[in-house]
Structure formats: structure tokens, C-alpha cells
């Protein structure tokens, strides 16, 4: 019956949320303990973006937000742990989608010397400069009401920054 299906759907969503939270805490503890192993391979950034965008598509579709990528065809493949870099993109896109009410999100990539720079921009409200320093601290959100209104554990950006640094990059 529809009422039972709705209840089961809520149980499934909540259990998936808790499983993601446990995974985030375990990832963070592995990184902080220096035990995070990377499994690197040559992979196209566009392939990683396509996989990440498929994961966040339901959020963007529900909110009627656009999601686009500006990744040049001649961008060299990345030598990275594609699972971890995909997770970084999912975290960035999920945050952008959650805090954006209209418009959308754009991922841009370009090469600077031997590095690839990836930028994620959105049409959301932005973050005050004074609050930006706390963004990458575990369990931090701009204020307590954000967690209630938008959800999230405050771990995604901290974990993402660690993953990028494990690859020899930086995140800001």
C-alpha cells in the first residue's frame, strides 16, 4: 500500500544518510591517521565529472537547477584515485546544489603549467569572507540553523580537502 511504501522510502533514505555519515567519519579518521591508501590510474576529468553529475542529478532535477561543465577536450588525463576525486566533486556539487535555490552550478577546468585547476561556481547566496576560513574544519557549518535547514554533517569539505592534498593538490 502507498502509506507503507512511503514509510519504507523514508526508512531507506534515512539509512542511506546514516551510512554516508559513517563512511565520512571513517574516511576522515583514516586520512587523519595517515592510513588512506590511494589507488591511482590515468582517467579523464570529464569521465569523473559525468559520474559525479549522475550521482547528484536527482537533487538538481528536484530543484530544477542546471549543471554544466566547461572542460576542454585537450585537457590531459589525471593520474589520480578516481574514486576519491569523484567523491570530492560529489561533495562540491552536493553543497552547491543544496544551497542554491535557482539557477545552477558550473564546473570549469583548465591547465596551469603541470597542474589542472577545477572550479565549481553556483548561483547560490555565497559565503561571507569572514566565514570562509572555517569551511574546511570538520563538523563546521556557518551556523546551527544551516544543518537543520539544509542537512549535512559538516564533514564533506574537510574530507575533500584531505583527498585533494593526498594527491599533492590544494583546495580553497
Secondary structure, DSSP 8 states (H G I E B T S, - for coil): -HHHHHHHHHHHHHHHHHHHHHHHHHHHHHHHTT------EEE-HHHHHHHHHHHHHHHHHHHT-EEEEEE-TT---EEE-HHHHHHHHHHHHHHHHHH--SSEEEEEEEEETTEEEEEEEESS----HHHHTTTTSTT--SSHHHHHHH---S-HHHHHHHHHHHTT----
